[in-house]
């Protein structure tokens, strides 16, 4: 049986992800002056951290190539400051949510979901979670729809920071983590060629490194038993660290939040704008079951 932390991740991730994939935030980031999708992505996601060097963003994001990050940062800040990037993504994401949700955007159920999610998001432990802590330092909105996106984004980055910690503890590098996930779940390498610039030569090298540690089979097509055990530990520990965000809610409130989020997430997924399989492993076919 799935943990509540994992169920909530599946429900909140698509709400957060409109900030990356829907046309409204992409257009606003372009209007702000950022050149190309990836400059807008790195500027908007890293904006809460300020104008730190590319080395810092590479470390915090963990799974991108440094060359990919450094093509965007710090050059992005010569076009518009971090505050502009954050507001462009946020404003665009909320506009996209309103379009996807229709009448649900102004419903009492959404207001209640936003309130519950925000209580969790604002009370989560910040120690050791740099990106979450930076986001947490920013003001939150009183508008329910904006509050919901803020909360989904905070909870997503809280979970992501914890996931990076579990990967580090397991000895799985950032680039390796993509291969590790793909071999465990059958995700096509093409997903990572597009989203993380991992092409065939690097992919083969990463597979070879994992195979040398007994985590990948000799043919490079799947994880060994040891690899599967490591993957299971990483996922379990990620869920356990993410669950700390929901300690502020009563068990009945967690169940209520899950129930309230289902129709909202279903409407976002139905738009078709969010890729069905994300690099982090979320299968949207599963999200609203």
N, C-alpha and C positions, 0 to 999 in steps of 0.2 A: 504493500500500500504506500502511495506517495505521501511524503511529509507535506504539511501545510505550507512550509516555506517554498517547496518546489511548485506546489499548485499555484501559489500566489505569484511566483516568478513567471509562470506560463501565462497568467492572466494580465500581469502588469507590463510585461516586456513589450507586447504590441502597442500598448498605449504610449509608452515611452518612445518606441521606435519610429513613430510618425515623424519625430524630429530629425530623423536621418533620411527617410525615404519618401515622404509626401512632398508634392511640388511646392506647397506654400513656404516651408522653411528654406528649401533649396533656393527658391526665387528671392527671398528676403536676404539671404546670405550673399547672393550674387549682387543684389542691389546695394548692399553695404560696401561692395568693392572687392570681395574675395574672389580670387581667380581659380575657377574650376571647382568641381565637387569636393576634392580631397582637401584643398585649402580651407574651404568652408567647414568641412567636417572637423578637422584638427583644431581650427580656431574656435568653433562653437563648443566642442566637448571639453577642450582644455581651458576655456575662458575663465572658469572660477578660480583657477590656479594663478591667473595673471600672466605677465609677460616673462615667464620662466624660459630657460634655454630648451632647445629641442631635446637635449639629453635627459632632462627631467620628464618631459612628456613621454619619451620613448620608454623610460623606466616605469612610469606609472601605468601607461596603457599596456605594456608588457609584451604584446604579441604582434606588434608591427615591426617591420624592418626600419632601422634608423634612417636609411636613405629615403624611405617613404615619408617619415615624419619631417625630416630636415628640408625636404623640398617645399614644405608648407610653412614651417615655423623656424625662425621668428619673422620671416618675410611677411606673413599675414598681417602683423601689427603695423606695417607701414601703410596699409590700406584702411584699417579701422581698428579701434582698440578692443580689448576683450569684452568690455561691457556691451558694445554694439553686437558682437558675435553672439553672446548669450541671449540678449533680447531678441535678436533676429530668429534664432532657433526656437526660442520659447513662444514668441508671438505666432510664428508660422505653425508650430506644432499645435497650438491651441486652435488656430483657425482650421487646421486639417481635422482635428478631433470634432469640432463643431459640424463640419461638413459630413463626416462619417456618421456621427451619432444622430443628427437630425433632432427630433423632439426630445430624445433622451438627454441631450446636452443641458436641458433646462429642467430636468426632472428632479423630484425629491430624492429618488434613489441615487442619482449621481451625486447630489449634495451630501448625502449620508456616506456614500462610498468614499468621497473625497475627504470627509472629516475623519473617518476611521483610518484610511491610508496615511493621511497626514500625521495623525497622532503617532502611528508607528514610525514613519519616516523621520520625524523630528525628535524622537526619543531614542533612536538607535545608538549604540555605542560607536564613538568616532575614533577611538584609539587604534592606530595602525591602519587607518583607512583614509589615505590622503585625498583622493578624489571626492569621496563622500563628504569629508570634513570641509573641503573647499566649497562644495555646493551648499552644504548646511549653513555656511556663514552668510549666504545671500538671503535677502528678504523673500518671504513667501507671500503669495497673493491671497486676498479674501474672496476673489472670484472662484466659485466652486470648480469650474472646468479647468482653470489655470492651476488651482490647488491640486487637482487630481494629477495633472501632468507633472507638476513639481514633485509630488509625492512618489509617483511611479519612477521618476528619474532618480530621485534620492535613493529609493529602495533598490533600484537597479545597480547603481554605482556602489552602494553598500555591499550588495552581494558580489559584485565584480571585484572589489578590493579584497574581499575574503577569498574569492576563488583564486586570485593571484597568489595569496599567501599559501593556499593549499598546494598549488602547483609548485611553488618554490620549495616547500617542505618535502614534496615527493620527488624533487629533482627533475621536474619536467620544465624545459625552457619555454619561453613564450612562443617561438616559432614551432617548436616541437608539439606544443599543445594542440595546434590545429591538426597535425597529422595524427596525433594520438586520438583525438576525437573522431576524425574521419574514419580511421581503421576500426574503431569500436562501434560506430553507428552507420557505416556505409555511406557517409556523405561524399559526394564526388569531389575530387581534387580541384575540379573546375571552379567550385565555389570559392576556393581560397586563391586561385589565380586571379579572380576578379576582385575579391574583397580585401585580400591581404598581400597581393603581389608575390605569391609563392608559385613559381613556375617549375617546370619539370626537373631541372638540374638541382635546385634547392630542395625540392620535395624528395628526390631520390637520396640526397645526402642526409636529410632529416630522418628518413626511414632507416637508413643504414646505421645512424647513431642510436636510434631506439632498438634496433635489432642487436647491436653489439652489447646492449645491456640486458638482453633477454626479454625484452618487452614486446617484440614484434617477431612473427614467424619468419622462417628462412626465406619464404617466397615474397615477403613484404606485403602480404595481402590482408593480414589481420593481426590482432593482438594475441600474444601467448596467454596462457593461464595467469602467469605473473603480471602481464600487462593488464588483463581484465581485472585482476584483484586490485591493482594500483588505481585503475580508473574508477572502480567502485568506491575505494577509500576517498579519492579526491571529491567525487560527487557527494558522498555522504557527509564529509567534513564541510564542504561548501554549504550544504543545506543547514547543517548545525550552526555554522557561523551566521548565516542569513537569518535563521530563526530568532536570533537575539533581538532583531528589530521589532518583532511582534510581541515582545514581553509586556509592552504597555497595554495590550489589548486583552480582555477576558476571552477565554476559549469560545464563548458564544459570539463574541464580536468578530473573532477571526472567521468563524463559520459564516456570519452575516456578510462580512466583506467579500468572501469568496462567492457567495450567492449573488451579491449586488454587482460584482465585476463581470460575471459571465455574459450577460447581454451586451454590456459595453464593449468588451473585448471581441465578442462575436461580430458586432457591427464594424469594428475596425478591421478585423481579419477579412470580412466579406468584401471590403473595398478592393482587395487584391494588390494593394500598394506595398505591403510588407512582404519581403521574400519568404517563401515557405520554410526554408531552412536557413537559419542564421549561422554565421561562423562560430557562435558560442553554443550552438547545438539545439536551439529551440525549434521544434517541429510544430508549426502553427495548426496542423490538422488535429493536434492533441490539445490545443490551448483551451478550448471551451468545453471539453468533454466532462 
